[in-house]
């Protein structure tokens, strides 16, 4: 993996210091109002941390963490089924989301939102019309391969280019935006996580068939065939992604958007002509990585000046995801990190080791080193060092290491200067052009280095009303 990351880094490197992912003079973009200041420390707000306490009789994990002067906001991280009615189509209850937003607002702090789709998509999205929305889906196997005790999970996933699914996602975002405005909380929101192409987490990925996991988890054998049967092409995926980006921008035109990347075998490995790639492992990795690069190029074009790329697995310098850094540089986006969760709810992030054998952070100094690696992933020397805009931390770490977190806060948010995205270095025309026909094909040329200029909203802006013709018959559950 490290060898391949170095290869992709070399392909994408365009002079990170010259681009300078840093605090800079504001770029107005096309937002109707100034973009929010996204900098600082966000504590990860999940249902477990909202409802449970470190010790009986104490405030919950999230209540304690948000009260820290080192914390600037909450990442409200929920499943789609946490907010959706289990039976009523397009009906939502925002109780959990409101509870977290209120915790932030009561402290005078901000929040960002991630609604995980993937395996937590409400069943009514798939129920045939007219009772449901009739989105096309298929069944896949998914494994968190490095997680202790990991087993195969069968996931029913919407096909990410399906118009009924995209309409459901667009409606979710519009209802979320309207709710926040009605509550008077919209101005406290800084970012929306770009979801819609997920499995079990809020990270951008689809079930794959990586050789590295096949020996231990033979259940993964069949994912590529499932995608072939579903009609997968890189072009369909790219067009579906474009439409999701448009829906996100329509619902939140004056916010930042962030996307959490899986840069190692995060997507099924196919050539642009639809040929599956099964070996060697390096070729499988490369085929997957090209998809990530192409999707980020599209996002960089469509959300110019409002996009942040991040990795949700910050560990140490030796295990740093350099591909995410290179993709941010290539597309002129901002950069951020979420720490690893290798020690699960009770311990938070590890400072080394592996997910299977984590090495606990031994005190403020070690945790501070972890955070500084995220803030300055290429070191703090030089005129304009590459710098993250924010860090997302787990509540146990915020509570256990207050001094390290405060130090990171003071570096990330030293003053009132607003954050903006740098302008990417001009590059030749991209090697692919997704269109509204939903049948474009990406070329197999080199991974693009930078995103060319484009309008924020394409002229062929897609609509999100389901077609009047009956939806394709869903593939039966296996």
PyMOL commands that set and color helices and strands:
alter all, ss='L'
color gray80, all
select helices_A, chain A and resi 2-12+16-19+47-51+61-66+80-83+95-106+118-120+123-125+163-183+186-188+211-214+218-220+223-230+234-251+281-302+317-319+322-331+344-347+364-375+395-400+402-412
alter helices_A, ss='H'
color red, helices_A
select strands_A, chain A and resi 40-45+73-79+110-116+137-142+153-158+189-193+203-204+256-261+307-314+334-339+350-353+358-360+390-393
alter strands_A, ss='S'
color yellow, strands_A
deselect
rebuild
show_as cartoon
